[in-house]
């Protein structure tokens, strides 16, 4: 894993939700503010998009999302199939 694919939570670029997603950016903001956040990193959005594209997973993901409802068991089942 290269530095271009991840951002440490303490990295200023990790606070950009466009790069690291909402959850990652919020965790980075908390970490940089000195709040108790476990050390860690986030996979940047571009790395995720690249991985999904290279492995041709977009159609499978879209298919699972199209059929999923709010039922937690359905979400778990879809997650298992995608793994």
Biopython code that builds the backbone (N, CA, C, O; Angstrom):
import numpy as np
from Bio.PDB.StructureBuilder import StructureBuilder

atoms = [
    (1, "UNK", "N", (0.858, -1.172, 0.000)),
    (1, "UNK", "CA", (0.000, 0.000, 0.000)),
    (1, "UNK", "C", (0.900, 1.231, 0.000)),
    (1, "UNK", "O", (1.787, 1.354, 0.845)),
    (2, "UNK", "N", (0.680, 2.119, -0.923)),
    (2, "UNK", "CA", (1.521, 3.307, -0.995)),
    (2, "UNK", "C", (0.857, 4.472, -0.291)),
    (2, "UNK", "O", (-0.340, 4.451, -0.004)),
    (3, "UNK", "N", (1.661, 5.492, -0.018)),
    (3, "UNK", "CA", (1.130, 6.690, 0.626)),
    (3, "UNK", "C", (0.052, 7.361, -0.213)),
    (3, "UNK", "O", (-0.829, 8.029, 0.328)),
    (4, "UNK", "N", (0.115, 7.187, -1.540)),
    (4, "UNK", "CA", (-0.895, 7.807, -2.400)),
    (4, "UNK", "C", (-2.264, 7.160, -2.215)),
    (4, "UNK", "O", (-3.288, 7.768, -2.528)),
    (5, "UNK", "N", (-2.282, 5.947, -1.715)),
    (5, "UNK", "CA", (-3.534, 5.213, -1.557)),
    (5, "UNK", "C", (-4.165, 5.383, -0.182)),
    (5, "UNK", "O", (-5.339, 5.067, 0.014)),
    (6, "UNK", "N", (-3.389, 5.878, 0.760)),
    (6, "UNK", "CA", (-3.910, 6.056, 2.121)),
    (6, "UNK", "C", (-3.578, 7.449, 2.640)),
    (6, "UNK", "O", (-2.704, 8.137, 2.111)),
    (7, "UNK", "N", (-4.283, 7.842, 3.670)),
    (7, "UNK", "CA", (-3.960, 9.059, 4.413)),
    (7, "UNK", "C", (-4.069, 8.701, 5.881)),
    (7, "UNK", "O", (-5.087, 8.173, 6.327)),
    (8, "UNK", "N", (-3.015, 8.989, 6.629)),
    (8, "UNK", "CA", (-3.056, 8.791, 8.071)),
    (8, "UNK", "C", (-4.040, 9.790, 8.659)),
    (8, "UNK", "O", (-4.176, 10.903, 8.151)),
    (9, "UNK", "N", (-4.718, 9.403, 9.714)),
    (9, "UNK", "CA", (-5.720, 10.283, 10.313)),
    (9, "UNK", "C", (-5.125, 11.601, 10.787)),
    (9, "UNK", "O", (-5.842, 12.595, 10.901)),
    (10, "UNK", "N", (-3.840, 11.625, 11.062)),
    (10, "UNK", "CA", (-3.189, 12.852, 11.515)),
    (10, "UNK", "C", (-2.738, 13.741, 10.354)),
    (10, "UNK", "O", (-2.255, 14.851, 10.579)),
    (11, "UNK", "N", (-2.888, 13.269, 9.129)),
    (11, "UNK", "CA", (-2.490, 14.014, 7.935)),
    (11, "UNK", "C", (-3.551, 15.075, 7.629)),
    (11, "UNK", "O", (-4.747, 14.783, 7.658)),
    (12, "UNK", "N", (-3.122, 16.288, 7.341)),
    (12, "UNK", "CA", (-4.087, 17.364, 7.069)),
    (12, "UNK", "C", (-4.971, 17.045, 5.868)),
    (12, "UNK", "O", (-6.131, 17.455, 5.841)),
    (13, "UNK", "N", (-4.453, 16.323, 4.872)),
    (13, "UNK", "CA", (-5.248, 15.977, 3.695)),
    (13, "UNK", "C", (-6.359, 14.987, 4.024)),
    (13, "UNK", "O", (-7.320, 14.865, 3.265)),
    (14, "UNK", "N", (-6.242, 14.284, 5.142)),
    (14, "UNK", "CA", (-7.263, 13.308, 5.525)),
    (14, "UNK", "C", (-8.562, 13.980, 5.939)),
    (14, "UNK", "O", (-9.603, 13.326, 6.004)),
    (15, "UNK", "N", (-8.516, 15.272, 6.219)),
    (15, "UNK", "CA", (-9.735, 15.977, 6.641)),
    (15, "UNK", "C", (-10.621, 16.381, 5.467)),
    (15, "UNK", "O", (-11.700, 16.937, 5.673)),
    (16, "UNK", "N", (-10.186, 16.113, 4.250)),
    (16, "UNK", "CA", (-10.950, 16.466, 3.049)),
    (16, "UNK", "C", (-11.908, 15.325, 2.696)),
    (16, "UNK", "O", (-11.464, 14.273, 2.237)),
    (17, "UNK", "N", (-13.218, 15.518, 2.905)),
    (17, "UNK", "CA", (-14.157, 14.430, 2.626)),
    (17, "UNK", "C", (-14.189, 14.017, 1.157)),
    (17, "UNK", "O", (-14.607, 12.904, 0.838)),
    (18, "UNK", "N", (-13.758, 14.888, 0.271)),
    (18, "UNK", "CA", (-13.674, 14.529, -1.137)),
    (18, "UNK", "C", (-12.591, 13.499, -1.401)),
    (18, "UNK", "O", (-12.674, 12.747, -2.372)),
    (19, "UNK", "N", (-11.581, 13.456, -0.552)),
    (19, "UNK", "CA", (-10.480, 12.499, -0.698)),
    (19, "UNK", "C", (-10.671, 11.250, 0.141)),
    (19, "UNK", "O", (-10.301, 10.152, -0.273)),
    (20, "UNK", "N", (-11.250, 11.420, 1.323)),
    (20, "UNK", "CA", (-11.271, 10.306, 2.273)),
    (20, "UNK", "C", (-12.670, 9.883, 2.696)),
    (20, "UNK", "O", (-12.816, 8.997, 3.539)),
    (21, "UNK", "N", (-13.693, 10.498, 2.129)),
    (21, "UNK", "CA", (-15.058, 10.163, 2.519)),
    (21, "UNK", "C", (-15.443, 10.859, 3.816)),
    (21, "UNK", "O", (-14.583, 11.349, 4.547)),
    (22, "UNK", "N", (-16.710, 10.898, 4.088)),
    (22, "UNK", "CA", (-17.216, 11.607, 5.260)),
    (22, "UNK", "C", (-16.723, 11.046, 6.578)),
    (22, "UNK", "O", (-16.267, 11.797, 7.440)),
    (23, "UNK", "N", (-16.809, 9.728, 6.744)),
    (23, "UNK", "CA", (-16.383, 9.123, 8.014)),
    (23, "UNK", "C", (-14.889, 9.306, 8.231)),
    (23, "UNK", "O", (-14.455, 9.662, 9.327)),
    (24, "UNK", "N", (-14.101, 9.061, 7.184)),
    (24, "UNK", "CA", (-12.656, 9.213, 7.311)),
    (24, "UNK", "C", (-12.261, 10.639, 7.638)),
    (24, "UNK", "O", (-11.412, 10.878, 8.496)),
    (25, "UNK", "N", (-12.883, 11.585, 6.948)),
    (25, "UNK", "CA", (-12.574, 12.996, 7.185)),
    (25, "UNK", "C", (-12.950, 13.409, 8.601)),
    (25, "UNK", "O", (-12.195, 14.123, 9.261)),
    (26, "UNK", "N", (-14.109, 12.964, 9.070)),
    (26, "UNK", "CA", (-14.525, 13.310, 10.432)),
    (26, "UNK", "C", (-13.595, 12.708, 11.479)),
    (26, "UNK", "O", (-13.271, 13.367, 12.467)),
    (27, "UNK", "N", (-13.165, 11.474, 11.278)),
    (27, "UNK", "CA", (-12.198, 10.871, 12.204)),
    (27, "UNK", "C", (-10.891, 11.653, 12.202)),
    (27, "UNK", "O", (-10.284, 11.859, 13.252)),
    (28, "UNK", "N", (-10.457, 12.088, 11.019)),
    (28, "UNK", "CA", (-9.220, 12.860, 10.922)),
    (28, "UNK", "C", (-9.346, 14.196, 11.649)),
    (28, "UNK", "O", (-8.407, 14.628, 12.317)),
    (29, "UNK", "N", (-10.485, 14.843, 11.525)),
    (29, "UNK", "CA", (-10.710, 16.110, 12.234)),
    (29, "UNK", "C", (-10.601, 15.880, 13.737)),
    (29, "UNK", "O", (-9.953, 16.656, 14.440)),
    (30, "UNK", "N", (-11.230, 14.824, 14.229)),
    (30, "UNK", "CA", (-11.163, 14.513, 15.661)),
    (30, "UNK", "C", (-9.730, 14.215, 16.095)),
    (30, "UNK", "O", (-9.280, 14.698, 17.134)),
    (31, "UNK", "N", (-9.015, 13.418, 15.298)),
    (31, "UNK", "CA", (-7.632, 13.061, 15.633)),
    (31, "UNK", "C", (-6.741, 14.295, 15.652)),
    (31, "UNK", "O", (-5.922, 14.462, 16.556)),
    (32, "UNK", "N", (-6.901, 15.160, 14.653)),
    (32, "UNK", "CA", (-6.064, 16.358, 14.582)),
    (32, "UNK", "C", (-6.407, 17.355, 15.676)),
    (32, "UNK", "O", (-5.589, 18.210, 16.017)),
    (33, "UNK", "N", (-7.617, 17.252, 16.233)),
    (33, "UNK", "CA", (-8.015, 18.132, 17.338)),
    (33, "UNK", "C", (-7.504, 17.607, 18.677)),
    (33, "UNK", "O", (-7.696, 18.239, 19.716)),
    (34, "UNK", "N", (-6.853, 16.444, 18.641)),
    (34, "UNK", "CA", (-6.295, 15.884, 19.866)),
    (34, "UNK", "C", (-7.262, 15.037, 20.671)),
    (34, "UNK", "O", (-6.965, 14.659, 21.804)),
    (35, "UNK", "N", (-8.406, 14.738, 20.100)),
    (35, "UNK", "CA", (-9.374, 13.889, 20.795)),
    (35, "UNK", "C", (-8.918, 12.430, 20.729)),
    (35, "UNK", "O", (-8.145, 12.063, 19.844)),
    (36, "UNK", "N", (-9.390, 11.603, 21.655)),
    (36, "UNK", "CA", (-8.921, 10.216, 21.700)),
    (36, "UNK", "C", (-9.473, 9.375, 20.545)),
    (36, "UNK", "O", (-10.578, 8.837, 20.619)),
    (37, "UNK", "N", (-8.689, 9.277, 19.497)),
    (37, "UNK", "CA", (-9.020, 8.467, 18.327)),
    (37, "UNK", "C", (-7.884, 7.463, 18.156)),
    (37, "UNK", "O", (-6.719, 7.859, 18.167)),
    (38, "UNK", "N", (-8.191, 6.177, 17.997)),
    (38, "UNK", "CA", (-7.113, 5.205, 17.795)),
    (38, "UNK", "C", (-6.281, 5.581, 16.570)),
    (38, "UNK", "O", (-6.820, 6.108, 15.598)),
    (39, "UNK", "N", (-4.983, 5.318, 16.606)),
    (39, "UNK", "CA", (-4.148, 5.608, 15.438)),
    (39, "UNK", "C", (-4.671, 4.818, 14.237)),
    (39, "UNK", "O", (-5.089, 3.668, 14.371)),
    (40, "UNK", "N", (-4.640, 5.439, 13.088)),
    (40, "UNK", "CA", (-5.120, 4.720, 11.922)),
    (40, "UNK", "C", (-4.996, 5.521, 10.647)),
    (40, "UNK", "O", (-4.438, 6.618, 10.621)),
    (41, "UNK", "N", (-5.532, 4.942, 9.593)),
    (41, "UNK", "CA", (-5.493, 5.574, 8.280)),
    (41, "UNK", "C", (-6.796, 5.291, 7.559)),
    (41, "UNK", "O", (-7.576, 4.431, 7.967)),
    (42, "UNK", "N", (-7.018, 6.025, 6.484)),
    (42, "UNK", "CA", (-8.170, 5.784, 5.616)),
    (42, "UNK", "C", (-7.666, 5.525, 4.203)),
    (42, "UNK", "O", (-6.651, 6.079, 3.781)),
    (43, "UNK", "N", (-8.375, 4.691, 3.491)),
    (43, "UNK", "CA", (-8.088, 4.462, 2.076)),
    (43, "UNK", "C", (-8.747, 5.604, 1.315)),
    (43, "UNK", "O", (-9.939, 5.862, 1.487)),
    (44, "UNK", "N", (-7.979, 6.288, 0.474)),
    (44, "UNK", "CA", (-8.534, 7.436, -0.238)),
    (44, "UNK", "C", (-9.575, 6.976, -1.255)),
    (44, "UNK", "O", (-9.515, 5.859, -1.770)),
    (45, "UNK", "N", (-10.516, 7.849, -1.527)),
    (45, "UNK", "CA", (-11.615, 7.545, -2.434)),
    (45, "UNK", "C", (-11.099, 7.106, -3.798)),
    (45, "UNK", "O", (-11.633, 6.166, -4.387)),
    (46, "UNK", "N", (-10.077, 7.767, -4.301)),
    (46, "UNK", "CA", (-9.531, 7.424, -5.618)),
    (46, "UNK", "C", (-9.000, 5.992, -5.648)),
    (46, "UNK", "O", (-9.125, 5.312, -6.666)),
    (47, "UNK", "N", (-8.415, 5.531, -4.557)),
    (47, "UNK", "CA", (-7.908, 4.159, -4.496)),
    (47, "UNK", "C", (-9.061, 3.161, -4.550)),
    (47, "UNK", "O", (-8.974, 2.137, -5.228)),
    (48, "UNK", "N", (-10.141, 3.468, -3.831)),
    (48, "UNK", "CA", (-11.324, 2.602, -3.859)),
    (48, "UNK", "C", (-11.897, 2.532, -5.275)),
    (48, "UNK", "O", (-12.189, 1.449, -5.781)),
    (49, "UNK", "N", (-12.055, 3.685, -5.901)),
    (49, "UNK", "CA", (-12.613, 3.735, -7.258)),
    (49, "UNK", "C", (-11.723, 2.954, -8.222)),
    (49, "UNK", "O", (-12.224, 2.225, -9.078)),
    (50, "UNK", "N", (-10.404, 3.103, -8.085)),
    (50, "UNK", "CA", (-9.464, 2.382, -8.941)),
    (50, "UNK", "C", (-9.596, 0.875, -8.733)),
    (50, "UNK", "O", (-9.634, 0.121, -9.705)),
    (51, "UNK", "N", (-9.664, 0.429, -7.486)),
    (51, "UNK", "CA", (-9.779, -0.997, -7.182)),
    (51, "UNK", "C", (-11.062, -1.582, -7.773)),
    (51, "UNK", "O", (-11.037, -2.634, -8.411)),
    (52, "UNK", "N", (-12.173, -0.896, -7.556)),
    (52, "UNK", "CA", (-13.461, -1.374, -8.071)),
    (52, "UNK", "C", (-13.416, -1.461, -9.595)),
    (52, "UNK", "O", (-13.900, -2.431, -10.179)),
    (53, "UNK", "N", (-12.838, -0.454, -10.234)),
    (53, "UNK", "CA", (-12.750, -0.456, -11.689)),
    (53, "UNK", "C", (-11.846, -1.550, -12.231)),
    (53, "UNK", "O", (-12.208, -2.240, -13.184)),
    (54, "UNK", "N", (-10.668, -1.715, -11.629)),
    (54, "UNK", "CA", (-9.718, -2.723, -12.103)),
    (54, "UNK", "C", (-10.254, -4.143, -11.942)),
    (54, "UNK", "O", (-9.900, -5.031, -12.716)),
    (55, "UNK", "N", (-11.088, -4.355, -10.959)),
    (55, "UNK", "CA", (-11.627, -5.694, -10.702)),
    (55, "UNK", "C", (-13.055, -5.857, -11.220)),
    (55, "UNK", "O", (-13.724, -6.855, -10.949)),
    (56, "UNK", "N", (-13.501, -4.853, -11.969)),
    (56, "UNK", "CA", (-14.821, -4.868, -12.617)),
    (56, "UNK", "C", (-15.937, -5.230, -11.635)),
    (56, "UNK", "O", (-16.773, -6.093, -11.900)),
    (57, "UNK", "N", (-15.918, -4.548, -10.508)),
    (57, "UNK", "CA", (-16.901, -4.816, -9.462)),
    (57, "UNK", "C", (-18.100, -3.877, -9.510)),
    (57, "UNK", "O", (-19.079, -4.090, -8.796)),
    (58, "UNK", "N", (-18.036, -2.839, -10.343)),
    (58, "UNK", "CA", (-19.103, -1.836, -10.340)),
    (58, "UNK", "C", (-20.479, -2.435, -10.632)),
    (58, "UNK", "O", (-21.449, -2.109, -9.948)),
    (59, "UNK", "N", (-20.576, -3.308, -11.638)),
    (59, "UNK", "CA", (-21.876, -3.885, -11.992)),
    (59, "UNK", "C", (-22.414, -4.755, -10.860)),
    (59, "UNK", "O", (-23.607, -4.721, -10.561)),
    (60, "UNK", "N", (-21.541, -5.528, -10.237)),
    (60, "UNK", "CA", (-21.964, -6.381, -9.125)),
    (60, "UNK", "C", (-22.467, -5.543, -7.954)),
    (60, "UNK", "O", (-23.504, -5.844, -7.363)),
    (61, "UNK", "N", (-21.727, -4.495, -7.628)),
    (61, "UNK", "CA", (-22.130, -3.615, -6.523)),
    (61, "UNK", "C", (-23.468, -2.956, -6.839)),
    (61, "UNK", "O", (-24.356, -2.916, -5.988)),
    (62, "UNK", "N", (-23.615, -2.440, -8.054)),
    (62, "UNK", "CA", (-24.868, -1.786, -8.442)),
    (62, "UNK", "C", (-26.042, -2.762, -8.401)),
    (62, "UNK", "O", (-27.147, -2.394, -8.004)),
    (63, "UNK", "N", (-25.799, -3.997, -8.810)),
    (63, "UNK", "CA", (-26.846, -5.016, -8.777)),
    (63, "UNK", "C", (-27.295, -5.290, -7.347)),
    (63, "UNK", "O", (-28.492, -5.380, -7.074)),
    (64, "UNK", "N", (-26.344, -5.420, -6.443)),
    (64, "UNK", "CA", (-26.677, -5.656, -5.033)),
    (64, "UNK", "C", (-27.424, -4.464, -4.444)),
    (64, "UNK", "O", (-28.385, -4.640, -3.695)),
    (65, "UNK", "N", (-26.989, -3.264, -4.774)),
    (65, "UNK", "CA", (-27.645, -2.066, -4.243)),
    (65, "UNK", "C", (-29.068, -1.910, -4.771)),
    (65, "UNK", "O", (-29.946, -1.419, -4.061)),
    (66, "UNK", "N", (-29.296, -2.325, -6.010)),
    (66, "UNK", "CA", (-30.619, -2.183, -6.614)),
    (66, "UNK", "C", (-31.652, -3.053, -5.909)),
    (66, "UNK", "O", (-32.830, -2.700, -5.850)),
    (67, "UNK", "N", (-31.215, -4.185, -5.377)),
    (67, "UNK", "CA", (-32.140, -5.147, -4.773)),
    (67, "UNK", "C", (-32.210, -5.065, -3.259)),
    (67, "UNK", "O", (-32.964, -5.813, -2.636)),
    (68, "UNK", "N", (-31.449, -4.183, -2.666)),
    (68, "UNK", "CA", (-31.364, -4.154, -1.204)),
    (68, "UNK", "C", (-32.421, -3.219, -0.625)),
    (68, "UNK", "O", (-32.767, -2.203, -1.228)),
    (69, "UNK", "N", (-32.911, -3.567, 0.517)),
    (69, "UNK", "CA", (-33.864, -2.714, 1.223)),
    (69, "UNK", "C", (-33.247, -2.254, 2.530)),
    (69, "UNK", "O", (-32.026, -2.258, 2.689)),
    (70, "UNK", "N", (-34.090, -1.861, 3.455)),
    (70, "UNK", "CA", (-33.612, -1.374, 4.750)),
    (70, "UNK", "C", (-33.489, -2.494, 5.776)),
    (70, "UNK", "O", (-33.054, -2.256, 6.902)),
    (71, "UNK", "N", (-33.863, -3.700, 5.401)),
    (71, "UNK", "CA", (-33.807, -4.836, 6.314)),
    (71, "UNK", "C", (-32.352, -5.179, 6.643)),
    (71, "UNK", "O", (-31.568, -5.456, 5.736)),
    (72, "UNK", "N", (-31.981, -5.164, 7.927)),
    (72, "UNK", "CA", (-30.591, -5.450, 8.304)),
    (72, "UNK", "C", (-30.094, -6.809, 7.814)),
    (72, "UNK", "O", (-28.923, -6.945, 7.459)),
    (73, "UNK", "N", (-30.964, -7.811, 7.790)),
    (73, "UNK", "CA", (-30.545, -9.128, 7.299)),
    (73, "UNK", "C", (-30.226, -9.082, 5.807)),
    (73, "UNK", "O", (-29.299, -9.750, 5.348)),
    (74, "UNK", "N", (-30.990, -8.299, 5.052)),
    (74, "UNK", "CA", (-30.726, -8.151, 3.621)),
    (74, "UNK", "C", (-29.403, -7.428, 3.393)),
    (74, "UNK", "O", (-28.655, -7.768, 2.476)),
    (75, "UNK", "N", (-29.118, -6.441, 4.221)),
    (75, "UNK", "CA", (-27.846, -5.715, 4.127)),
    (75, "UNK", "C", (-26.691, -6.660, 4.433)),
    (75, "UNK", "O", (-25.687, -6.661, 3.721)),
    (76, "UNK", "N", (-26.822, -7.463, 5.485)),
    (76, "UNK", "CA", (-25.779, -8.434, 5.837)),
    (76, "UNK", "C", (-25.555, -9.441, 4.713)),
    (76, "UNK", "O", (-24.416, -9.766, 4.379)),
    (77, "UNK", "N", (-26.643, -9.931, 4.135)),
    (77, "UNK", "CA", (-26.527, -10.908, 3.053)),
    (77, "UNK", "C", (-25.834, -10.298, 1.835)),
    (77, "UNK", "O", (-24.968, -10.930, 1.231)),
    (78, "UNK", "N", (-26.213, -9.080, 1.477)),
    (78, "UNK", "CA", (-25.579, -8.408, 0.337)),
    (78, "UNK", "C", (-24.101, -8.166, 0.613)),
    (78, "UNK", "O", (-23.264, -8.341, -0.273)),
    (79, "UNK", "N", (-23.780, -7.769, 1.830)),
    (79, "UNK", "CA", (-22.377, -7.544, 2.200)),
    (79, "UNK", "C", (-21.574, -8.825, 2.074)),
    (79, "UNK", "O", (-20.448, -8.811, 1.578)),
    (80, "UNK", "N", (-22.150, -9.930, 2.522)),
    (80, "UNK", "CA", (-21.462, -11.224, 2.426)),
    (80, "UNK", "C", (-21.216, -11.607, 0.974)),
    (80, "UNK", "O", (-20.135, -12.082, 0.627)),
    (81, "UNK", "N", (-22.214, -11.401, 0.130)),
    (81, "UNK", "CA", (-22.038, -11.738, -1.287)),
    (81, "UNK", "C", (-20.956, -10.873, -1.933)),
    (81, "UNK", "O", (-20.198, -11.355, -2.773)),
    (82, "UNK", "N", (-20.882, -9.618, -1.551)),
    (82, "UNK", "CA", (-19.884, -8.719, -2.140)),
    (82, "UNK", "C", (-18.475, -9.029, -1.656)),
    (82, "UNK", "O", (-17.505, -8.793, -2.375)),
    (83, "UNK", "N", (-18.358, -9.551, -0.454)),
    (83, "UNK", "CA", (-17.029, -9.912, 0.049)),
    (83, "UNK", "C", (-16.491, -11.060, -0.743)),
    (83, "UNK", "O", (-15.381, -11.523, -0.483)),
]
sb = StructureBuilder()
sb.init_structure("model")
sb.init_model(0)
sb.init_chain("A")
sb.init_seg("    ")
for serial, (resi, resn, name, xyz) in enumerate(atoms, 1):
    if name == "N":
        sb.init_residue(resn, " ", resi, " ")
    sb.init_atom(name, np.array(xyz, "f"), 0.0, 1.0, " ", f" {name:<3s}", serial, name[0])
structure = sb.get_structure()
